[in-house]
Amino acid sequence: MSQPSRLSQARPGDRGVIIKVGEHCHHQDHALELERRLLELGFVEGATVELLHEGLFGRDPIAMKVDDMRVALRRHEAASITVQLDNAVAA
């Protein structure tokens, strides 16, 4: 396994497991709202993710597979998700 990294840093084909969602710092309302939204979309600790596609301009938005579901996020939203990428795919 590689070092934990932000989902926003992943490249197409990267696969891994979510180890943390959000910053767990709830003094800002927008951070709490984003964390709640991500959890509702299925971005929960232990879920497997695979980055499928990224936009042409600025690599935004990104499309990913979360368990058996496909979801698109902006990179700034994906930055609040920490993942453990598989070495075989990330290398």
Buried (B, 14 or more C-beta within 10 A) or exposed (E): EBEEBBBBEBEEEBBBBBEBBBBEEEEEEEBBEBBEEBEEEBBEEEBBBBBBEBEEEEEBBBBBBBEEEEBBBEBEBBBBBBBBBBEEBBE
